[in-house]
Amino acid sequence: MSQQVLKAEKLNKYFHEPDTIHVLHDISMSVEEGEFVSIMGKSGSGKSTLLYLLSTLDTQYEGTVDINGTRVTGLPENAMARFRNEYIGFVFQFHFLLPEFTALENVMLPALKLGKRDHGAIEQQAMEKLRKMDLHQYAHKLSGKLSGGQQQRVAIARALINDPRIIMADEPTGNLDSANTANIFDIFNGLVQDGNTIIVVTHDHDFARKSTRILEMADGRICTNG
């Protein structure tokens, strides 16, 4: 029987500048271990805002979020940051790699910050993640010298370095061509086959259609949970 790894109840989100806008309305949802969930919707539907709440990157909301059996809502900032680093891997549309660092150094950063392993063990783990992305031959190349598709794969390796329970991605193929998009999907699908849980915000219907489940959003609400 699958284990529930994420549960959100009655999430409401407001933006207050310049005027108060009710962005998310009473959203409740859950995700089981090993699911590959795509969140879709038109621009402004609230999908990225929801992902930032679920990932604990945004903590200003009403409602509750539980991850891996822990109520993350209301955790102190330091405890929240440590929990996020250990249990959640996040992939952005813009990879946010440090261009003056090598691919290997970028992948190592979250594990060095977590501090659970020594430097040698982290370097070995980072090389394994790069090998999984078929990028081990570029490990010592500056990330700023890599192609867009390669940089996104480095970002995925970085998200995986601490073996998180959930991988969340915001438009991870938004800036990639069709070949690199297919490559990223195959990587995500392989991660799900290995038992990982993935939640992706995407506008790509072909990408979403191949995932386990699609959450369709409109006007700050989940309108389809298929």
N, C-alpha and C positions, 0 to 999 in steps of 0.2 A: 504494500500500500504506500502511495506517495506521501511524502511529508510536506506540510505547508511551510514554505520558507518566508513568505511575505503576506501580511494582512494589513489592509488599510480600512479604516472605518470613519465614515462621515467627514471626509476631508473637505474643508472650505478654505479658499485662499482669496485674499483681497489685496489689490494694489491701491495705494493711497496717494500716489503722486501722478499728475497734479490733482486728480479727483479720485474718490473712492470707487473702485470697480470690483465687482464680485466675479472672480475669474474661474474658480472651481466651485461646484455646487454639490455638496453632500455625496462625494464619491466614496463608495465602498467596493473593495475588490480583494481578491486573494490570488496567490500564485503558488503552484505546487513545485516541488523539487523536480528538476529535469524538464520543465516546460520551456518553450521558446515562444514568447509572447510579443506580438507586434502591436504597438499603439499607433493608430492612424487618425487622421482628421485634417480638415482644412486649416490653413494658416489662421492662428488666433483661436483655435478650438480648445487650447489648454493642454495639449499633449506633452509639450516640453516642460511646462510648469508642473504638471503632475509628476513627471519623471524626476525632476529636481527635488520634489517633496519626498518621493519614495526613496531616493538615494541619500537622503539626509543633507544634501547640499543646500537646501532651503529649509529652515526650521521655523519660519514665521507662518503658521497656519493653525486652523482649528481642526480637531479630530485627532486620531491616533494612528501610528504606524508601528507595527511589530515586525521584526526581522529575526529569523532564526530563533524565535521564542523570546526575544528581548524587546521590551517596550522602549523604542529609541526616542519617541516623543518626550521631550523634556529632559533628556540627558544633558549634563553639563558639557560645555563646549569641548574641553579636552577629552572627556570620555567619548563624546560623539565622534571626534576626529579619529581617535584610536579605533573605535568600532568600525567606522567607515573604511579605514585603511585595511582592516583585517578581513572584513566580511563582504565588502562591495568593491567590485572593479568597475570603473567608469570609463567609457570611450566617448569622446566628444566628436562633433562633426569636424572641428579644427583640432588636430591632434595634440597641440600644446606641448610638443617636444622641446627640449632645450637644444637649440641648433649647435651650440658650441660644445655639447657633450656627444659622445659616441652613442650609437644605438644601444650597445651593452650598458653603458652608464645610465641612460634614460630608463631602461627596463629595471635596473637595480634600485633606483631611487626610492620607490615605496617600501621595499623590503628593508633598506637601510634605515628608513625613518621608523619602521615598526620595531626594528631592533631585536627580533627573535632569534636570528641566526648570525653567525660570524661572517665576515666579509667574503671569505673564500667560498663558503656554502652558498651565499647569495649570488656570487658571480657564476657559480656552477648552475644554479637554478635558472638564472637569467639566460644563460647560454641554451639551456634546455627549452625555455620558452621561445627564444629566437629560432631554434631549430624546428620547433613545432610550426612556426610561421614561415619556414623555409628561408630564413634570413640570417642564419648563423655565419654565412660567408661575409656578411656586411657588419658583423658585430663591432668591429673597431673603426668603422667609417663614421664620420660626423653625421649626425642625423639630418642636418641642414643640407647635406649633399645627396640625400636619398630622394627618389621620386615620391610623388604624392601617395601612390598605392603602397609603396614600401614604408613610408612614414606611418600610414594608418595601421599597418601590420605591426610595426614597432609599438604603437600606442596600445594595440590589443595585447601584445606580449607584456607590456608594462601593467595593464589592468589585471593580468593573470598571475603576476609574480607572487602574490601572497595567497594564492589558491582560494579566492573568495567564494562564498556560497552563491552569490548572485553577480552576474555581469550585466550592467546597464549601459545602453548606448543611445546617444542622441544624434539621429541622422548620420550614422557612421559611414554611409556611402554617398552622402549628399554632394561631395565634391569629386567623386570618382567616375570614371568612364564605365561602360557596361562590362568590360572584361574584368576590371578590378572589383566592381560591384559583385559579380558572380564569384570571384575569388573570396571576398570577405564573407559572403553568404556561406560558402563551403566551409570556411574556417569556423563560423558560428555553429553551423550544423554539426560539424565534427565535435565541437565542444559540448553540445547538447548530448551527442551520442556517448560522450565520456562521462555524462552525469551532471554537467553544469546546468545552471538555470540562467536564462537570458531574457531580458526585457529590452526591447528596442523601439524607439520612436522613429518612424520612417514615413516618407510620402510615397515610397516606391511600392506599387501594388504587386508587382511580380515578386519582389523580395518578401513582402508580408504574406502573400498567398502560400508560400512554402513553409511558413512557420507553424507552430502547433496551434496557436489561437490568435485571433485578431480582436483587439478592443477598439471599437470605432468611437471617436469622440466628436461632439458638436456642442458649441456654446457652453463649454465647461462641464459637460456631463458625459458619462459613458452611455451611448445609445445602443451599441451592439456589443455583446460579449460572447462571441462565437468561437 
